Amino acid sequence: MQMQRPETLERLRHGQVELLVIGGGIIGARIAFEAARRGLGVALVDAGDFGGATSSASSKLVHGGFRYLPMGDIALVRQSQRERTMLLESVAPNLVRPMPFLLPAYRGAAKGPGTIAAGILLYKSLAGRGGRAALISPTTARRLVPSLRSDDLRMCGVFEEAETIDARLVLATVKGAAKAGALVLNHARVTGLDLRHNRGGAVAIHADDDGPMEVHARHVINAAGPWVDHVRRLDEPAAAPLVRLSKGIHLLLPLEDEWKAGVALPLGDGRVSLGIPWQGMLMLGTTDTLFTGDPSRVEVTQADARTVLDEASGFLPSEMLAPERVKFEIAGLRALPAGDCDVANARREHMVDVSRGGLISVAGGKLTTHRLIALHALSRVLDAGSWTWRPRCQTGWCGLTLAAQTCGRRPRTRSRPSGHAPPPTSRAGARRSRCAGC
């Protein structure tokens, strides 16, 4: 069995780690994974559940950055496409699956046929040989998405993206980190920092089931997502904000038809309205509004829900969008660079900041590029010390399944028997098979 919680608490209380990562979302989990497989002594802590905040409130997409084309961020598009391919083919093929997306052009819509066609062609050229994008007729589009509004539909683009179960991706990464030697502890809130630049320091932690304790670490990375500035102020009370928060919400409705693609309808403000078949339901979203409250109290308001339903009416019939059909609501927060521009137009770049005391804070970015963000943050630790390390995987990187089996410096569990599950006999079976083994 993996190390039990009492043993983890005991080792943290009486030992010292080379790196403590605060925040068990997708970025913090990946930092712990990459550090552990390089031979560093790592601990990963989170105040709540692993992946319980931003990382489980996403649009469930590993995308190639189509929405960044109008912003002119070609570098981010290329980067996103490379990372999407790696996640699909090597890192987490059991959790990331291809999903085509329709890009409809309606008469009088914000983006007409010419703009849609140009975007599809540019996106395909940036994707290279692996890129799949084309222009299709309204009839073909309706075969993929039977619910798609057909009145005033002029033409449709189609391009390939990928979907994931975001919370499962986080948990798989945490498990990979643990099997590579990391100590992982959730429901453990950081309450204080006493850091001495590159010379170690103490981190005060309050575990829900064990009370206060002090953890000694040579380096500390703050990957606390919406709480990143809160943790920074534990180190420097007068620290200027690194981020501002944007709220994004999603609604889940019953899905009666079988959708073979998602839908992305460009809106006039640079955003897109999404319709995504996910886990047997229809997920609609998302909003992008400034949030200034307590991150632990983010919620979906009636105005939020009305906005999402109204925007989805651009590509779905009104009878599908009655408020009473909404079964579930999801609200999450994005960390964006501090600034004055509208959050919907803010660049989706990540930030890495190092305080005078040596606290490394990382925030922003996207689920798709989480691996690169983690490596950037970890490079600040590796650059600061005289590390001699060798990747635990022969290729210099490894997927989560391989990591769970072979990357540990001191494996604590017997690997699950290899092999393939029988093909699922239903969509529900397909969903269950995707949740297994992670």
C-alpha positions, 0 to 999 in steps of 0.5 A: 500500500501507499504510505498512510497519512499518519506515517506521512504526518510523522515524516513531515514533522520530524524530517526535512524536505528539499522542496515543499510545494503548496497547492495540489492543483494540476500545476502543484501536482506536476511540480511535485511529480517532476521534482520527485522523479528527478530525485529531490525530496518533495512534499506536496500539501493542499488546504483542501482536496487535491484538485478541489478548486480551479483544476476541477472547475475547468472546461474539461478541455486540453485545447490547442489555443484556437481562441488565442488566434484573434489575440495574435498569440501565435506562440501560445497556440503553437505551444498549446498544440505541442502540449496537447499532442504530448498529453494525448499520445504520451503523458495521459492517453487514458485520461485525454481523448480527441474531441472534434469541435464545430465552429458555426458561422450564422448569418449576422453573428459576430464572426462571419463565414470569411473569418471562420474560414480564415481561422480554420485554415490558419489553425490547421497550418499552425498544427502541422501534419497532425492538425485536423481542421476543415470546412463542412456543410450545415448538413454534415455539422448536424450529423455531428451535433443533432441539436445544432440550430440550423436556421441562418447557419451559413457554413461550419468549421470543424477542428480537433481538440481534446477532452479530459476529466480534469480532477482525475488528471490531477489525482493521477499526477498526485499518485505519480508523484507519491510513487516517485517518492513525494510525500503528499498531504491534503487537508493541511493548511499553511498558516505561516512562513519563515524563509531564509533565501536558499538556506531553508526555512520553516513552514507552519501547517495545520492539518485538519486531523492532527493540528499544527506542526512545522515542516522544514524545507530548503525551498518552497514553491507556492502554487496555491492558485486563487490563494497565491497572493494569500500565501505570498503575504505570509512571506511578505505582508506588504507584497503587491498583488501578483494576480487578479481573479476571473470567475468562470462558470459552467452549467450541466444539462441533460443531453438527449441526443448523441453529440459526436463533437463539441461546439464553440461559437465566437462571441463579440467580446473575444470569448466563445460560448461552449457546448460540450458533451461531457460524462453523458450530459451537456456542459455549457460555458463559460463566463469571464468576469472579475472576482474580488471576493473570498476564493472559497466562496465563489458561486454561480449567481442567477445572472451568471446562469442567465448569461451562459444560457443566453449565449448558448442560444446562439447555437442551440434551440430555446427549448433546450435552454430553459433554466429549470433544465439546469441540473448542476452548476460549477464555479471556478476562478482563474488567476490572471496577471495583475493589470487594468485591462478587462479580464476577458481580454487578459493574456493567459500567460503564467507568472513566476515570482521569487520573493526576497525570502526565496518563496517561488510563486507560480500562477496563471496559465492553462490546463493544457500547458501545465507541464511546461509551467511546472518545469519553469517553476521547478527550474528556479529551484534547480538553478538555485542549488548544486543539484546532481540529478538524473531523470527516473525515466530513460527518455527524460520524461514519462507518462503518468501510467509509466511513472506510477510503475517505474519512476519511484526511487523506493516503490511502496506498492505493487504495480497494478497488473498490466493489460487492457480492459474489454471494450465498453458496451455503452457510453456509460461503460466508456466513461467508467473505463476512462476513470479506471487506472488513474 
